[in-house]
Amino acid sequence: MAQVLDVTRSVGRSLLQSDGEWQARNHALADSLGELVVRHSRREGGRGLDVGCQQGALTDALAARTALAWTGVDPLIAGSGRSPGGRPLRHAWAHDLPFPDGAWDCVLLANVYEHLVPRQRQPALDEIGRVLAPGGAVVGQLPNPFFPIESHSRLPFMGWLPSSRLRAAYWRLAPVPWKDEPPPAPGIEPFYVVTMRDLNRRATAAGLERVEVRTFNYPVAALPRSVQRLAGWLAPSLRIVPWAWQFVYRKA
């Protein structure tokens, strides 16, 4: 057993990205989501809300790639502040957004839905629908929990484990630096196993119309050097079992 644990830790460490690879990853994510925002935003010079913005890096990247004025919200932000690029950031949960009805022309939900507590998923989408202007778009990304290397932990087959208790035990082996970050509230797991089927169902219930869903995989330059050659060989299969899905919903 000890040998198995050592091998697992070694595999996980080999999947950590260098600074350059992480930068390539962020550029690829911003380019792909920015393209969706530009293509599906109906109002030039409108307002965009980045839900789950963390420190605002993606908020700034979207501001540089689109014509929208962006603001970010995250439960880990204390009070209010500014992103590195000067965009306003403030404390808020997805299920309790402190904005009036129809205030935003676009809402970004990038790699956030899998972190929502199950009982808060429908309230969060209802709330996003409430603050979205008629004709506005929800653009985002959802990692595939069944991808062979789970994206949050860098552990093999993490998302395949059948219970939260097993995932919590396995999570302790994760080599990622964010493993020890405290959750935004007690009892919240680092991530939940959820797919586009759940998101589609709840978005429809929130009055959002599905416009586009596509698979997404990062370019080879964004991957750890240890798996770049393998990823090139496996590129055709990644269209079937993608790293993530990207989506667009619209409010009627």
C-alpha positions as CSV (number, residue, x, y, z in Angstrom):
1,M,0.0,0.0,0.0
2,A,2.8,2.4,0.9
3,Q,4.3,1.9,-2.6
4,V,1.0,2.6,-4.2
5,L,0.7,5.8,-2.3
6,D,4.2,6.9,-3.2
7,V,3.5,6.2,-6.9
8,T,0.3,8.2,-6.7
9,R,2.0,11.2,-5.1
10,S,4.8,11.0,-7.7
11,V,2.3,11.0,-10.6
12,G,0.5,13.9,-9.1
13,R,3.7,16.0,-8.7
14,S,4.7,15.3,-12.3
15,L,1.4,16.9,-13.4
16,L,2.0,20.2,-11.7
17,Q,2.6,23.0,-14.2
18,S,5.6,25.3,-14.4
19,D,5.0,29.1,-14.3
20,G,5.2,29.2,-18.1
21,E,2.8,26.3,-18.6
22,W,0.4,27.8,-16.1
23,Q,0.6,31.1,-18.0
24,A,-0.1,29.3,-21.3
25,R,-3.1,27.6,-19.6
26,N,-4.5,30.9,-18.5
27,H,-4.1,32.5,-21.9
28,A,-5.8,29.6,-23.6
29,L,-8.7,29.7,-21.1
30,A,-9.2,33.5,-21.5
31,D,-8.9,33.3,-25.3
32,S,-11.5,30.6,-25.6
33,L,-14.0,32.1,-23.2
34,G,-13.4,35.6,-24.5
35,E,-14.3,34.3,-28.0
36,L,-17.6,33.0,-26.7
37,V,-18.4,36.2,-24.9
38,V,-17.7,38.3,-28.0
39,R,-19.7,36.0,-30.2
40,H,-22.7,35.8,-27.9
41,S,-22.9,39.2,-26.3
42,R,-25.6,41.3,-27.9
43,R,-24.7,44.6,-26.4
44,E,-21.5,46.5,-27.2
45,G,-20.1,48.3,-24.2
46,G,-22.3,46.4,-21.7
47,R,-21.5,45.0,-18.3
48,G,-20.0,41.6,-17.4
49,L,-20.0,39.8,-14.0
50,D,-17.4,37.2,-13.2
51,V,-18.9,34.9,-10.6
52,G,-16.2,33.1,-8.6
53,C,-13.5,35.4,-9.8
54,Q,-10.9,34.6,-7.1
55,Q,-8.3,37.4,-7.3
56,G,-9.6,38.7,-10.6
57,A,-7.0,37.4,-13.1
58,L,-9.6,36.0,-15.5
59,T,-11.7,39.1,-14.9
60,D,-8.8,41.3,-16.2
61,A,-8.2,38.9,-19.1
62,L,-11.8,39.1,-20.2
63,A,-11.7,42.9,-20.0
64,A,-8.7,42.9,-22.3
65,R,-10.5,40.6,-24.8
66,T,-14.0,42.0,-24.9
67,A,-15.9,45.3,-25.0
68,L,-17.6,44.7,-21.6
69,A,-16.9,46.5,-18.3
70,W,-16.2,43.6,-15.9
71,T,-16.7,43.2,-12.2
72,G,-15.8,40.1,-10.1
73,V,-17.5,38.5,-7.1
74,D,-16.2,35.7,-4.9
75,P,-17.1,34.5,-1.4
76,L,-13.4,34.5,-0.4
77,I,-13.1,38.2,-1.0
78,A,-13.4,40.2,2.2
79,G,-15.5,43.3,1.6
80,S,-14.4,44.9,-1.7
81,G,-11.3,45.6,-3.6
82,R,-9.7,45.7,-7.0
83,S,-8.2,43.2,-9.4
84,P,-4.5,43.5,-10.4
85,G,-5.8,45.4,-13.5
86,G,-8.1,47.6,-11.5
87,R,-11.5,46.0,-12.0
88,P,-13.9,46.1,-9.0
89,L,-14.1,43.0,-6.9
90,R,-16.5,42.3,-4.0
91,H,-17.7,39.7,-1.7
92,A,-20.7,37.7,-2.8
93,W,-22.0,34.1,-3.2
94,A,-23.4,32.8,-6.5
95,H,-26.8,32.1,-4.8
96,D,-27.0,35.6,-3.2
97,L,-25.8,38.3,-5.7
98,P,-26.2,41.9,-4.4
99,F,-27.4,43.4,-7.7
100,P,-30.7,44.5,-9.1
101,D,-32.7,42.5,-11.6
102,G,-31.3,42.6,-15.1
103,A,-28.1,44.5,-14.1
104,W,-25.6,42.4,-16.2
105,D,-25.3,41.8,-19.9
106,C,-23.0,38.7,-19.5
107,V,-22.3,36.5,-16.5
108,L,-19.1,34.4,-16.5
109,L,-19.2,31.1,-14.6
110,A,-15.8,29.6,-15.3
111,N,-14.7,26.5,-13.4
112,V,-17.1,27.4,-10.6
113,Y,-20.2,25.2,-10.9
114,E,-18.4,22.1,-9.6
115,H,-17.6,24.0,-6.4
116,L,-21.2,24.9,-5.6
117,V,-22.8,22.9,-2.8
118,P,-25.5,20.7,-4.3
119,R,-28.3,22.4,-2.5
120,Q,-27.1,25.8,-3.7
121,R,-26.9,24.9,-7.4
122,Q,-30.4,25.8,-8.4
123,P,-30.6,28.9,-6.2
124,A,-27.3,30.0,-7.9
125,L,-28.6,29.6,-11.4
126,D,-31.9,31.2,-10.5
127,E,-30.0,34.2,-9.0
128,I,-27.7,34.4,-12.1
129,G,-30.9,34.4,-14.3
130,R,-32.4,37.2,-12.1
131,V,-29.4,39.6,-12.5
132,L,-29.0,38.9,-16.2
133,A,-30.5,41.3,-18.6
134,P,-33.0,39.9,-21.2
135,G,-31.0,38.6,-24.1
136,G,-27.9,38.4,-21.9
137,A,-25.6,35.3,-21.9
138,V,-24.1,33.0,-19.3
139,V,-20.7,31.9,-20.5
140,G,-18.6,29.4,-18.7
141,Q,-16.6,26.2,-18.3
142,L,-17.2,23.0,-16.4
143,P,-14.3,20.5,-15.9
144,N,-15.0,16.9,-16.8
145,P,-14.9,15.0,-13.4
146,F,-14.3,11.7,-15.3
147,F,-11.2,12.8,-17.1
148,P,-8.5,10.3,-16.2
149,I,-6.4,12.9,-14.3
150,E,-8.8,15.0,-12.2
151,S,-8.0,18.7,-12.7
152,H,-8.4,20.0,-9.1
153,S,-6.3,17.4,-7.4
154,R,-4.0,16.1,-10.2
155,L,-4.8,12.6,-9.0
156,P,-5.7,9.7,-11.3
157,F,-9.4,8.8,-11.4
158,M,-10.3,11.0,-8.4
159,G,-13.8,11.8,-9.9
160,W,-14.6,8.1,-10.3
161,L,-14.7,7.5,-6.6
162,P,-18.3,6.8,-5.5
163,S,-18.5,8.7,-2.2
164,S,-17.4,12.1,-0.8
165,R,-15.7,10.2,2.1
166,L,-13.4,8.3,-0.3
167,R,-12.7,11.5,-2.2
168,A,-11.8,13.3,1.0
169,A,-9.3,10.6,2.0
170,Y,-7.8,10.5,-1.5
171,W,-7.6,14.4,-1.6
172,R,-5.0,14.2,1.2
173,L,-2.5,12.8,-1.4
174,A,-3.0,15.7,-3.8
175,P,0.3,17.5,-4.5
176,V,-1.4,20.8,-5.4
177,P,-0.5,23.9,-3.4
178,W,-4.2,24.8,-2.9
179,K,-4.9,21.5,-1.1
180,D,-4.7,23.2,2.4
181,E,-6.7,26.3,1.6
182,P,-9.7,26.6,3.9
183,P,-13.1,26.2,2.3
184,P,-15.3,29.3,2.0
185,A,-17.7,27.8,4.6
186,P,-17.5,24.7,6.9
187,G,-18.4,21.4,5.3
188,I,-17.9,22.5,1.7
189,E,-15.9,20.0,-0.4
190,P,-13.0,21.1,-2.7
191,F,-15.1,20.1,-5.7
192,Y,-18.2,18.0,-6.5
193,V,-18.7,15.4,-9.2
194,V,-21.1,17.0,-11.6
195,T,-21.6,17.0,-15.4
196,M,-23.3,19.0,-18.1
197,R,-26.5,17.0,-17.6
198,D,-27.0,18.5,-14.2
199,L,-26.1,22.0,-15.4
200,N,-28.4,21.8,-18.4
201,R,-31.3,20.7,-16.3
202,R,-30.9,23.4,-13.7
203,A,-30.2,26.1,-16.3
204,T,-33.4,25.2,-18.0
205,A,-35.3,25.4,-14.7
206,A,-33.9,28.8,-14.2
207,G,-35.3,30.1,-17.5
208,L,-32.0,30.0,-19.4
209,E,-31.9,28.6,-23.0
210,R,-29.0,26.4,-24.0
211,V,-27.2,28.0,-27.0
212,E,-23.9,26.2,-27.3
213,V,-22.0,23.4,-25.5
214,R,-18.6,22.4,-26.8
215,T,-15.7,20.3,-25.6
216,F,-12.5,22.0,-24.6
217,N,-8.9,20.8,-24.1
218,Y,-5.9,22.9,-23.3
219,P,-3.1,23.2,-26.0
220,V,0.0,21.1,-25.5
221,A,2.0,24.1,-24.4
222,A,-0.3,24.5,-21.4
223,L,0.3,21.0,-20.1
224,P,3.1,19.8,-17.8
225,R,6.2,18.8,-19.8
226,S,5.9,15.3,-18.5
227,V,2.7,14.6,-20.4
228,Q,3.0,16.8,-23.5
229,R,4.1,14.1,-25.9
230,L,1.5,11.7,-24.6
231,A,-1.2,14.4,-25.0
232,G,-0.2,14.9,-28.6
233,W,-0.7,11.2,-29.2
234,L,-4.0,11.1,-27.5
235,A,-5.4,14.2,-29.1
236,P,-8.1,12.4,-31.1
237,S,-9.5,10.6,-28.0
238,L,-9.6,13.9,-26.1
239,R,-12.5,15.0,-28.4
240,I,-14.5,12.1,-26.9
241,V,-13.3,12.4,-23.3
242,P,-12.5,16.1,-23.0
243,W,-10.8,17.9,-20.1
244,A,-13.8,20.2,-19.9
245,W,-17.0,21.5,-21.5
246,Q,-17.6,25.2,-22.4
247,F,-21.2,26.4,-22.5
248,V,-23.4,29.4,-23.4
249,Y,-26.9,29.9,-22.1
250,R,-29.2,32.9,-22.9
251,K,-31.9,34.6,-21.0
252,A,-35.0,35.1,-23.1
